[in-house]
């Protein structure tokens, strides 16, 4: 019975090490791809109509020097985020 049950902790250990490796490498790499600063922005008139004046001013400052994206130029990040909505 001891040989049969000895495989359970070995399997759990290997699984935990594999998950740790993936979380330290793959997850951080995906985060860097998704969260990097972009030189483009996309307007959302429905959302922006509810902004206060202070928020509109902040948004204009953030958009300064960036290019506006049209609907035909949707980045991979935005497509991914649209899927999540």
N, C-alpha and C positions, 0 to 999 in steps of 0.2 A: 504494500500500500504506500510506502514511503517514496518509492520511485515514481509512482503514478502522480502523487500530489506535488512532487518537487518541480514539475513543469509549470505549475501555476505561478509561483513567485518569479520564476525566470521570465515567463511571458509578460507578466506585469512590469517587471523591471525594463525589459527591452522596449515595451510599448511606451513607458514613461520617458525613457531616454530619447526615443524617436520623436515624441511630441515636443520635448524640450528643444531638440535640434531644430525642428520645423518652426517652432515659435520664435526662436532667436534669429533665424535666418530668413525664412520665407515671409513671415508676417511683417518684419521690419522693412524688408525690401519692397513689399507691396505698399506699405504705408508711405514710404518715400516717393514712390511713383505717383500715388494719388494726392499726396499733400504738398507737393512742391509748388512754388509760386508760379503763377501763370502770367503771361503778358497779354492775356485776352480776358474779356468778360462778356456776359450775356445779360441783356435787359429782360426783366420780367415785369411788365406794366401792371399786371393784376396785384402783384406783391408790393410794388413800389407806391401804389396809390394810397396805401395805408400808413406809410412812413410819416413820422414827424419831420419838421424842418431840419432839426439837428441831425437826424438819421440820413436825410437826403444829402446834406452837406458832407457828412462823413463818407457816404457812398461816392459822391463826386470826387472827393480827394483820393479815395482808393482807386478809382478808375482813371485818374489822370495819367496820361502817357501810355495807356493800354488800348488795344484794338478791340472793337466790338465784334462779337461773333454773330453771324446770321444763323438761321436755323439749319442751313445746309452744312455748316462747319461745326459739328458737335464733336467734342473730344471724347476720348475713351473714358476719361474720368466722369464726364457729364452723362455719357450713356450709361455707365455703371450706376451712377447715383439716380438717374431717372428710373432704372429698373427697380431700385430699392423702394421707390415711393409708392 
